[in-house]
Amino acid sequence: MVDLKETFNPDGTHGSPVLPTHIKNFLIDIDGTVCEDIPNEEPERMLTAAIIPGAQEYINKWYDEGHIITFFTARTEAHRTNTEIWLVNNGFKYHGIIFGKPRGGNYHWIDDRTVRATKFLGKFSDFIEVERKIEIFEP
């Protein structure tokens, strides 16, 4: 795992450590992003889900480059075994899985750390930089 860098709050007390700037902390959805979209109500399909083309290659490349790969899914803990079997059987490298992401989309992530949201549009490719309007708290 990557060594975290020490940080300090404005008053000099220790803050939460951070990753080096060249390391990304990927939180990647599973259903509809790395495999076909399968609802929790049909867990029997999870073991045979079709993989999204390019998902394994890009995610494993990021892993091999030293980035942190964590799957963040609306699947429940009850689906852990099938999910882990599917990921292993399809050759995914990863550091962890977080289950129980709220369902329904329209996510609005509020954090004191830099967050870069990337909407998956059905195809993995290299990242490009674009300018977009974002919402922030009023200063």
Secondary structure, DSSP 8 states (H G I E B T S, - for coil): ----EEEE-TTS-EEEEE--TT--EEEE--BTTTB----TT-GGGGGG--B-TTHHHHHHHHHHTT-EEEEE-S--GGGHHHHHHHHHHTT---SEEE----SS-------SS--------S-----------------
